[in-house]
């Protein structure tokens, strides 16, 4: 990830523990029943303040990293953690991100892209691009503690089978690449709406 070392892992099985992300060794691990099934994909935003997890239950959960100071102020009853530990907390969810199929890959646009879009590929053979809602668009707006995302673009039947991986170009936010069960690798051009 841009700007630092981050390590992410997701569970396989019934998802008692949800995604884990640790810069150095100072971050608390999120736990709890956020997804109803196996977590197949993770996407970390540049800077590491948000994490997206995609599950077999068809949902994408949106996580926020709270600093140790925010954790003490907002979650005073959180487990007994060191005073330097931050906290990952689920702050939103896209319950039917891929028509009840698993989101198999999630990627967050690099900072250089300047648009902050999220892309996912799933078991429904589709690629979805999400944008965070703004007050002008949704009337209710979005905040870091209650983000609202909507699908901005969708490539239906992007592959002849599951879309196993989607990635933004690391420097050019208008280019995407995908691969699927059909064995094809495809390049895509994204134009902001």
N, C-alpha and C positions, 0 to 999 in steps of 0.2 A: 504494500500500500504506500501511497505517496507520503513522504515525510516521516516515516518511522517504521519500526518492526511491529507487525501485528500477526497474531496466530489465531486462526479460527477453526473450530471443530463443531460438528453437529452429531446428534445421537442417531443411532439406528435401533429401532425397536419401538417401544411404546412411548417414548419421549417424556420421561419423568424429568430429566434434565434437558434444558433447551440450549441454544447455541452458546458457545463459550468464546470469549475474545480477551486476550491478555496482552497489554503493552507492558513489557518487563514482567513484574510479578505483583503488581499492586491493585489488580482489579478483581472485584467480587464476581463470582460466577452466577448467572441467572438460573433460577430453578422455578419450577411450577408448571402447571398444565396449560400452556398457551396454545399448543397444537394438540390435536386429537390423535396424531399418528406420526410416523417417521418424518424427520426433517431431512430433506434431500438437498437443499441448497442454501447458501449464505452469500450475502453481498454487503460489503462494508463501504461506507461513503469515504471519500477523501477526508482526511483529518480524523476519522474514526469516531465520530460522535453519534452516528446512526448505523444500525445493522438491520438487514432484512433477512428473514428466514422463511423458506418455502417448504411446505409440508405436503405429504401424501393426502392430507385431508382437503387439499385444494386451496388452502389459504396462504397468504403472505403476511407475516407479523412484522411490525415496525418497532424496533428497539431504540432506546436512547440511552447514552452513557451519561450518568450523573456523576459529577465530581464528588470527592469526599465531602466538601463543604455543602454542596447541594444535597447530598445524601443525608447528612446530619440535620439539615434544616427541613427537608421535605419528607424524609422517611425515618423519623427518630426511633421507630420501633423495629427497624431492620435488624437482622441478626447481629450478634456481637462481632463486629469487625474492627480491624485496626482503624485508627483515626485517619489513615492515609488511603483506605480502600474506597474506590468508587463503586457504583452500582449500575448494572444494566437493568432497565425496566421496560416492559412492553407498553408502548404508548399508542398503538393503533393496529388495525388489522384490515386487510383486504380479504374478506371471507371467501369469495368465489373467484379468485384471480384467474384461474384457467378452467372455467366451467366444470368444477369439481374434479379436475385432473391435477396431478402434482406439478407445481412449478419446479422444474428440474435444474434450472440455472437462473441466477439473478446477478446482474452487474450494475454498478453505479457509475455514471459518467464521470470521467476525470475532471478535476477542477478546471483545467484548461478549456474544457468544452463550453463553460459558461452558462449551461442550461440546467444542470442538476437533475437530469432525467434518470429514471431507473428502467432497465430492460429486463424482461424475464422470458424464458422459453419453457414450454411445458409439454406434458403428456397429451395435450389436445392438438399437437402439431402446430401450435401458434406461437408467435412472438408478440409480446405486448410491450409498449412503451408507456410509462406512467409519468405524470407530472404532478407536482404538489400544487394543490389548489391555492388560489389567492383570494382575498376578500372580494376583489372586483369580479372574479369568476363565479365563486360559489355563494357569495352573500354571507357565509359564516366564517370564511377564512380558515387558515391553518396556523398552527403554532408548533413550536418544538415539542411541547408536552401533549399536543393533540393534533398530530398531522393528518391531513386529508389528501389522499391521492386519487386520481382518476386516470382511466386509460385515455391516452392522447392518440395513439396509433396502434393498429393491430395488423399483423400479417397472418391471415387465415391460411391454413395449409402451407405454411412456410417450408415444411419438409414433408416427405411421404413417410411419416412416422414421428415418434417423439422428437422434440427439439431438446437435445442433450446439453448444449452449451451455447451461450450468447456472451459476447464481449464487445465493449466499446473500444474503438481505437484509442490508444493511450494519449494521443495528442490531438486527434481530429474528431471532435464531437459529432460530426456528421456521418461517420462511418461505423458500421457494426459488422461483425462476423458471426455466423452461426454454423452449427453442425448438428446432424440428426441421425436417427436410426437408418435413414436411407443411404448413409455413407457419404453424403454430399457436404461440402463446405461452401457456404454462400456468403457473399459480400452484399451489404445493404447500404443504401444511402438514406440518411434521415434528414428531413427538412422540418424545422420547427414550425408549428402551426400558428 
